[in-house]
Amino acid sequence: KAGVTQTPRYLIKTRGQQVTLSCSPISGHRSVSWYQQTPGQGLQFLFEYFSETQRNKGNFPGRFSGRQFSNSRSEMNVSTLELGDSALYLCASSPGDRSRLTEAFFGQGTRLTVV
Amino acid sequence: LAKTTQPISMDSYEGQEVNITCSHNNIATNDYITWYQQFPSQGPRFIIQGYKTKVTNEVASLFIPADRKSSTLSLPRVSLSDTAVYYCLVGGTGTASKLTFGTGTRLQVTL
């Protein structure tokens, strides 16, 4: 069973630009969540998409957005990049069934550097 | 979600058993306890999950006392490759999609 795939693995962008990150979840999983990890703030929840709809949202500005396609693949977009957006962006896949507890499967992440 | 408290770091020698304790005084009745492991520049990886007493799998054991206000992750005979950050999370059903990570415990294993 293929794991969670995130592309690209590394990215360098300039302040003010925008960036799109991609995540392909495990086959059959309908929930995709995004996290930002920085040395200062640790792992923080950005948002979750389930069946093409945003189901949960963390405390991040509107510059951070996402979407999910009918095949459950998800993209995350950050507009008007700031130096502080430099981080490891992680995608997590899970079945999404709220009636039971389950584990989340993480991708290897995309390392974004803003210069 | 219940707040968790873990030691910031721990050191161990290869071959020893390591026990990492997590405090979660405000755990709710329907909350489970889950541990994740993270290596540098990789996503967290699920290790073990439990509700009460003891749970064991091929990589670790999880001990949860009757009051459930704390839990202990036990790693038997650690190796250098177990050097990582270990996170304790507490939450109820449906929370796999919105995880709240604390600061974690940085475990350093040496020869």
Interface residues (C-beta under 8 A of the other chain):
Chain A: V4 S31 S33 Y35 G42 L43 Q44 F45 E48 F50 R55 N56 L88 L90 C91 A92 S94 P95 G96 D97 R98 S99 R100 L101 T102 E103 A104 F105 F106 G107 Q108 G109 R111
Chain B: Y32 T34 S41 Q42 G43 P44 R45 F46 Q49 Y87 G92 T93 G94 T95 A96 S97 K98 L99 T100 F101 G102 T103 G104
